[in-house]
């Protein structure tokens, strides 16, 4: 019964989020920039630049990880 629940949860999670590490990194980036803006009173332009650069780095890492997995399977 436990295995069935685990599989069902993974399938349900997989419908919305294919790459958990990517989603977690994006949420962490948003949280860090939000804290900087709220408590460190970071400039809005700086926060936007951090979000943009952070997203680009996260996406690049995700693509590199996917490419490594693909080439390791061959």
N, C-alpha and C positions, 0 to 999 in steps of 0.2 A: 504493500500500500504506500509506503514511504517513497519508493522509487517512482511510482506513478505520479505522486504529487510533485516530486522534483522535476520530472520530465514535463509535466503540465506547466509548472511555473517557468521553466526555461523556455518552453515554446511560447507562452504568453508574453514573457519578457522580450523574446526575440522578435515578436511581431512589431514591437515599437522601437526597440533599441538593438541594433545589430552588433555594434561594437561598444561593449560596456566600458572599456578603458577610455575611449573617445568621449563618451557621455560624462563619465566621472571627471575627466580632466577639464572639460568645458564648464561643468558646474563649479569645480574648484576655482577656475579662472574667474568666473563671474563673482563668486563669493569674495575672493581676494580683492578684486577691483572694487567691489561694493564696499568692503571694509575700508579700503584706502580713501574712497570718496567720502564716506560717512565720518570716519574718525580721524583721518589724517588730512582731511579737507583738500584732497588732491584736485587739481584743475580738471574740468570736464574734458578738455582737449587731450590732456595727458591720459585720462581714464579711457577715452575712446581709442587712443593710439595703443595703449596696453592691451585692450580687448582685441583690436585688430591683429597686432603682432602675436599675441598669445594664441588666438584662433589659427593663424597661419602656421605657427610652430606645431600646434597640436595636430592639425590636419596633415602636415608634412610627416610627422612622426607616425601617424596612423597609416599613411600610404606606404611608408618605408616598412613598417611592421607587416602589413598585408603582402607586400612584394616579397619580403623574406620568407613568409609562410608559403607563398605560392611556389617559389623556387626551391624550397626545401622538400616539397612534396614530389618534385620530379626526379 
